[in-house]
Amino acid sequence: MRRNKVVSIAATLGVAALALTACSAGTGTVDKPAGGATGASDGGAAATTVLKLAFNQPETHPQYKALDAMGDRLKERTDGAYDIEIFPNETLGAQRETIELVQAGTIDMAFVAGSLLENFNSDFVVFNLPFTFDSQEHQSEVTNDPEIVGDLYKSLDDQGIRVVSAFHGGIRSVYNSDKPINTPADLAGMKIRVIESDTNLEMMRLMGGTGTPMGQGEVYTAIQSGVIDGGENNELIYANLKHAEIAPYYSYTRHLMFPDFIITNPKVLEAMGPEIEAIFNEEMATARADEAAFWKDDVKTAQAAAEAAGAKFNEVDAEAFATALEPLIESKLSNDVVRDIYAKVRAAAK
């Protein structure tokens, strides 16, 4: 079942505001049958709480597909008490904006790049450092291990944010409209779109370029018009958003593999109660496994699609980039919390 609606943000937030008034749980949206009845059937079953989830990628993305299936399972296992409605393609705004909507309780969940949470707790930098994870499997294991991340993910509760899951977000490399990149020197003078965080800006500086933060939805036009020269992202984003059309040189720097987080407001979890929250967590784990399988298949498809659109993929001097980025790692492991998490992550890779 497709779990999104094409609506304006104003209409969406208006519906959410009405739901907040009607729903005693606090942040969930209750879908009611015509006539104002609260029951989902003649038997008087409870109304469905629909968790609205903001997502910045299209419906074809592995994360969307995994969460779409999760919504069906959650509704079935909770006897219709809970469901998930996904709003893709930045319908509810860019990721930074959707974090604020979660904090305010206007929407229930958002899928956000891990680096954005550095703006709320700098310790999240530990998962936004180059060459931290050895593989997709290693990343998923450690970023969802309560012994490693439990305290970190709860550290934003007083700001209205709780990380409920970490998903694989691909391995990021640079691409541009001008030429293949082989060494950091090749990026000199280039403006490259990065996610908004001080760490990502510094990372791009050390890699040789100039980082330019902006929302994902602005990147195509910005490259096309010459405002920026390129971006850095995984093959799926590169192909699905048609960036190969205007930036055909994709260079495998493989400099970063940070997780994407699903966040919610702690009040949403409180409203669920322990039993439904346990089901929610179990289905989230299944969704992560589904996404991992989808991702591997879709990378091959994305590479082929990008090449058909004119993309040229090349390997780089990986050692030169690793050496250039060493100072960033050293500078960011600046307190006991991040040093401890980083050490546990690296130990799990051995």
N, C-alpha and C positions, 0 to 999 in steps of 0.2 A: 504494500500500500504506500502510495506517495504521501508524505507527511509534511507538506508545505503548502502555503497559500501565497499567491501573488497579490500582495496588498501594499498600500503605501504605509510608511512608518507612522504617519499620523493616525491612520485608521487602526493600525495594530496596537499602538500604545493606548488609544482610546478604549479599545476592547479590553486591554489588560487592566486599565484603570477601573473600569466597571467591574471586572472580575475580582479585583482586589477588594472592592466594597462588598461583593456578594459572597466571597469565599472566606469562611472562618479560619481556614488553614493559614492564611496570610499572603502567600505569594503564588499559589497555584491558580490556574484559570479553570473555572468550572463550566463545562458545557451542559446546558439544561435543555430538555425537550420543550417543544412549543407548549404554551399554556402556563409556563412558570413552575411546572412540577420539578421537584428535585430528584425524583427517582428516574433511573435509566430505563425502567420497564414498568409494566403494570404490577410487577411483584414488589415494587418499592425499593429496588436496589439503589445503592448510593450513586450519586452523580460522579462523573469522571473528572478527576483533576488532570488537566492537560498541561504538561510542563513545556513551556515554550523555550526553544533552544536556538540561539543565534549562531549562524554558521557562515563563514566567509567564502566558501568554495561552492562549485556547482553540484548538482545532484549526482553526477557521474563519479565524484570523488570517493575513494575507498572509505574515508571516515563517514561520509554521508550514508553510504550503503550499509555500513555496519550499524550505525545508529538508527537508521530507518527500520532495520530488522529488529533491533533491540526494542524499539517502541512497541512493535507488535507483540513481542514476547512479554514485555512488562505488563501490557494491558491484559494479556491472557492469564498470566500468573497472579495478578492482583484482582481477578474477576471484574475487570473493567474499572477499578478504582483509580488507576493511574495510566496515563498515556504520554507520549512525547510527540510534539509537533515541531518540525525543523524548518527554520527560515534560512534558506541558503543565499549565496551570492550577495552577502552584505545587505540583505533586505532591511535589517534592523540597525544598520550602521557598520562602520569599521570596527575592528576588534577593540580598540581602546575605548570607543564609545559604549560598546556592549558590556564591558566590565562595569562601567558606571551604572548601566541599566540594571545589572544584577545586584549591585550594591544597594540601589534604590528600591529593589523589589519589584521593578516594573516588568522584568522578564525573569524567568526561573534559572536558565542556564546559558552559558556561552562557551564556545570553543575558541580558545585564544592561544597564540604563540607563547611558549614558555618564557621568552625573554621579556614580555610585557609585565610580568609580575615582579620583575626587579624594581619597577617604579613604586611598588608597595612594600616590598621587603628585599633589600639588596642581597640577602642570602640566596635568593633564587638564581643568582648569577652562576652558581655551581653547575647548573645544567645548561648554561649558555656559554660554555667555554669550548674552544676548538679541540677536537680529537679526544673528547671525554669518553665516548662510547666506541666499543670495538665492532658492534654489529647491531642490527635491528632487535635481535633477541636479547642481547645484553642490555640495551636501553630499556626495553619493556620490563624486564625482570627487576632492575634496580629502581626504576622510577615508580614502580607500584608495590614496592616492598615496605610495609609499614614500619619495620625496624629501621629503615634508612630514611624514609621521607615523612613518617607520621607527624612529627612535631612541626616540620617545615610546612606541610600542607594545611595544618590547623593554625599556623601563625598569623593568618590574615582574618581570623574569625571576627575580631573586633572592628574590622573594616568592612564587614559584610561580604567576605569572600572565603569560600572553601574549595580547595582543589579536591575533586572526587575521583579523577582518573587522569592518567598520562598516556597519550597515544603516540605512536611513531609518526613523525612529521616529515620523514624523508631525509635525505642527505643533501645539503646545500652546496652548490657550486656557482660560479659567476658566469654571466652571459652578457654580451654587449652587441652593439650594432656595427662595430668598426673592424675588429680583428681578433684572431685567436689569442688567448692569454697563456703564456708559458711560465713566466716568473713574476714576482711582485713588481718588478720594474715596468712590466707591460701595462699595468693598471695606472701608471702615473698620468695625472690629468683627467682621469675618468670619474664622472659622477655616477655612483652605483646606488640604486635604491636599497635601503636596509630597513629592518624593523626598528621602531623608535625605542632605543635604549642606548645609554652611554657605552655599554659594553660592545654593542654591535657597531657603533660609530668608531670606536677605538680599534676594533677588529679590522674594519675596512681600511682604516688609516695605515695600520701595520702591514696590511696586504698590498698597499701601494696606491689605493684609490681614495676617493672622497665619498663618505657615506652620506646619503640623502634620505631621511625618513619620509615616508608617505604611505597612505593606505593602498592596499593591493589593487583596488579598483581604479586607481589613478595611473598605474604604472604604464599600461599600454600607450595611452595618449602622451604621457610624459616622454617616453622613449621616441615615439613617432615624431614629436614636435622638437626634439633635441634638448628638452629641459634636463634630462638625464641621459646617460649613455647606455645604461643597462641595469641589471638587477642581480640578485643572488638568491637562488631558490632551488628546489628539487625539480626533477624531470616532469612530474605530473603538473605542477603549477605552470611550468614553462610551456608545456604542450597544450594543456586545457585552456589557458588564458590567451593562447595564440601569440605568445611573445616571440616565437620563432619567426613570425612574419616580419617583425621589425628589429629583431636582435638575433641574427642567425648564428652567432659564434658562442657556443656553449663549451666552457672549459672546465674540466673535472678537477677543481681545487679540492672538493670534498672536505671543506674546512670546518663544517659544522653539522651536527646532528642533534638539535635540541628537541625536546618533546613538545607536543601540543597538549594543552591542559583543557579538560572540561571543568568549569567552575560553576558553583552555585552559591546562593546565599545560605548560610547555616540554618536560617529559619525554614527553608524548604525541607531540609533533612529532619528537622525537629517535628515538622508537621506530618511527615510520613509515619513516624513511630518506628521502633526497632525492627518489627517484622517486615514491613515493606521496605525499609532501608536495606535490610539484608538481601532481599530479593533484587533490589535495585543494584546493589554492589555485585551480586552474582552475575546479573545480566550485563553489567558493564564489563566484567572480566571476559565474558563470551564475546562481546562486541570488540574488545581489543584483539582477541585471537582471530576473529573474522577479518578485521581491518588489516592485520599483518599479512594474511593470505591474499586478500584483495590487492594490497599494495605491491607485492612482488609481481603479480600478473600485470598490473596496470602500468608499472614502470616500463616493461617491454613494449606494451602498446603505445605508451607516450613517446618513447624514443623513436619508434617507427613513424608516428604521426608528425613529430617535429621534423624529422628528416624529410618527410614528404612535403613539408611546408618550407624547406630550404635550410634547415639547421645543419650545422657542421660541428660534430663533437670532437674534442681533442683532449688528450691527457696533458698533464702539466708536470713541472718539476716539483713534486710533492715535498721533497726535503727542503727546498727553498722556502715554501710557504710555512711548513712546520717550524722552521728556524725563526722566521719572521714573527710568528705568533707566540713564541715561548714567553716573551715578556708580559704578554697579556695574562697568561695563566698564572704566572708568578705573582703579578700584582693583585689579582682578584682573589687569590686564596689568602685572604687577609685577616681571618678570625678563626677561632676554634670550631665554630659551627660548620663553616664551609670546608675547612680542612678535613674535618671528621667525615662529612658526607662524601667528599671527593675521594678520600682514602678508601672508604667502603665500596664506592662505585668501581674504582680501579682494581681493588682486591677481587671483586666478583668477576672481573674479566679474565683472571688468571686461572 
